Amino acid sequence: MIFRDRFIAAARHGHPVFDGVMTPERYAACGHVVASRRGALTGPVDEALRAIGLERRIVAVVPGFLDALTVARRSDLVALVPQSCLLHGQVAHGQGAHGQVAQGLQGFDLPVTTPDLAISLMWHPRLDADPAHRWFRQALMAVCRKMT
């Protein structure tokens, strides 16, 4: 494992979602863009919302987290992404806080609890002893650990 990450939500700077206290009800009522390579529409945040009788309104599905951020930046949709997807992981904390703007977006903590994400490297075992591949893995891990 290189590092642990967590899900946050992100919306464009100035989005109405930042105008009050974030509650599970307010979060679920937003329009959402979901990142899914396989077209799955639900995940851990949906399970947490369902446990308290809520459901997100999913408006768009895109293939990746950066795509979700692009859609959120240009619309009123809210994206669910790993915190590491925002510049320096800038997240708004506290009631009604506006936090730092990252790439035209503001991140905010989810109003429900979701499991952490383990970010890992994987490679074919035949590359274990390859000097160039070993160097690349070590360099990548060093950069990731420095940034987290």
C-alpha positions as CSV (number, residue, x, y, z in Angstrom):
1,M,0.0,0.0,0.0
2,I,1.3,3.5,-0.9
3,F,-1.2,5.6,1.1
4,R,-4.7,5.7,2.4
5,D,-7.2,8.1,0.9
6,R,-10.9,8.9,1.6
7,F,-13.9,9.9,-0.4
8,I,-15.0,13.5,-0.3
9,A,-17.5,15.5,-2.4
10,A,-16.6,18.3,-4.7
11,A,-18.6,21.0,-6.3
12,R,-17.9,24.1,-8.4
13,H,-16.8,27.3,-6.5
14,G,-19.9,29.2,-5.6
15,H,-22.3,26.2,-5.7
16,P,-25.4,26.6,-3.5
17,V,-24.4,23.5,-1.5
18,F,-21.9,25.7,0.3
19,D,-24.6,28.1,1.5
20,G,-25.5,26.1,4.7
21,V,-24.7,23.3,7.0
22,M,-24.1,20.0,5.1
23,T,-26.5,17.4,6.2
24,P,-27.1,13.9,4.7
25,E,-30.5,15.2,3.5
26,R,-28.9,18.2,1.7
27,Y,-26.2,16.0,0.2
28,A,-28.6,13.4,-1.1
29,A,-30.9,16.0,-2.6
30,C,-28.1,17.4,-4.9
31,G,-27.7,16.2,-8.4
32,H,-24.7,13.8,-8.5
33,V,-22.1,12.8,-11.1
34,V,-20.7,9.3,-10.5
35,A,-17.4,7.9,-11.7
36,S,-17.6,4.3,-12.8
37,R,-15.5,2.3,-15.3
38,R,-18.1,-0.5,-15.3
39,G,-21.3,1.6,-15.1
40,A,-22.1,0.8,-11.4
41,L,-24.2,3.5,-10.0
42,T,-23.9,2.7,-6.3
43,G,-21.1,2.3,-3.7
44,P,-20.2,2.9,-0.1
45,V,-21.8,6.4,0.1
46,D,-25.1,5.0,-1.2
47,E,-25.0,2.2,1.4
48,A,-24.4,4.8,4.2
49,L,-27.3,7.0,2.9
50,R,-29.6,4.0,2.5
51,A,-28.9,3.0,6.1
52,I,-30.6,6.3,7.1
53,G,-33.4,6.1,4.6
54,L,-31.8,8.4,1.9
55,E,-30.8,8.0,-1.8
56,R,-28.7,10.2,-4.0
57,R,-30.1,11.6,-7.3
58,I,-27.5,10.4,-9.9
59,V,-27.7,12.5,-13.0
60,A,-24.6,11.5,-14.9
61,V,-22.1,8.6,-15.0
62,V,-18.6,9.1,-16.4
63,P,-15.6,6.7,-16.7
64,G,-13.2,8.3,-14.2
65,F,-12.8,10.7,-11.3
66,L,-11.2,13.4,-13.3
67,D,-14.1,13.3,-15.7
68,A,-16.5,13.6,-12.7
69,L,-14.5,16.7,-11.5
70,T,-14.7,18.3,-15.0
71,V,-18.5,17.8,-15.0
72,A,-18.8,19.2,-11.5
73,R,-16.7,22.2,-12.4
74,R,-19.0,23.1,-15.3
75,S,-22.4,22.3,-13.7
76,D,-24.4,22.2,-10.5
77,L,-23.7,18.5,-10.0
78,V,-21.7,17.2,-7.0
79,A,-18.9,14.7,-7.6
80,L,-17.8,11.9,-5.2
81,V,-14.0,11.6,-5.5
82,P,-10.9,10.5,-3.5
83,Q,-9.5,13.5,-1.6
84,S,-6.2,13.1,-3.5
85,C,-8.0,14.1,-6.8
86,L,-8.2,17.8,-5.6
87,L,-5.1,20.0,-5.7
88,H,-3.3,19.4,-2.4
89,G,-6.5,17.7,-1.1
90,Q,-8.0,21.0,-0.2
91,V,-11.3,20.4,1.6
92,A,-13.7,22.8,3.2
93,H,-14.2,22.0,6.9
94,G,-16.7,23.2,9.5
95,Q,-20.3,24.5,9.2
96,G,-20.7,26.7,6.2
97,A,-16.9,26.9,5.6
98,H,-15.8,27.6,2.1
99,G,-12.3,26.2,2.2
100,Q,-9.8,26.7,-0.5
101,V,-10.7,26.6,-4.2
102,A,-8.8,23.9,-6.0
103,Q,-9.0,23.7,-9.8
104,G,-12.3,25.8,-9.7
105,L,-13.7,23.3,-7.2
106,Q,-14.3,23.1,-3.5
107,G,-14.2,19.8,-1.7
108,F,-16.2,19.1,1.4
109,D,-16.4,16.2,3.9
110,L,-19.2,13.8,3.3
111,P,-22.0,14.0,5.8
112,V,-21.9,10.2,6.1
113,T,-19.0,7.8,7.0
114,T,-17.4,5.7,4.3
115,P,-14.5,3.3,4.4
116,D,-11.0,4.6,3.6
117,L,-9.4,3.7,0.3
118,A,-6.2,1.8,0.1
119,I,-4.1,3.1,-2.8
120,S,-1.6,0.4,-3.9
121,L,0.7,-0.5,-6.7
122,M,0.3,-3.8,-8.6
123,W,2.5,-5.4,-11.2
124,H,3.2,-8.8,-12.7
125,P,5.6,-10.9,-10.6
126,R,8.0,-11.3,-13.6
127,L,8.8,-7.6,-13.3
128,D,9.9,-7.8,-9.6
129,A,13.6,-8.0,-10.6
130,D,13.5,-5.7,-13.6
131,P,15.8,-2.8,-12.6
132,A,13.9,-0.1,-14.6
133,H,10.6,-1.3,-13.2
134,R,11.9,-1.4,-9.7
135,W,13.3,2.1,-10.0
136,F,9.9,3.4,-11.4
137,R,8.0,1.7,-8.5
138,Q,10.3,3.2,-5.9
139,A,10.2,6.7,-7.5
140,L,6.4,6.6,-7.8
141,M,6.0,5.5,-4.1
142,A,8.4,8.2,-3.0
143,V,6.4,10.9,-4.8
144,C,3.1,9.6,-3.5
145,R,4.3,9.4,0.1
146,K,5.8,12.9,-0.1
147,M,2.5,14.3,-1.3
148,T,0.5,12.6,1.4
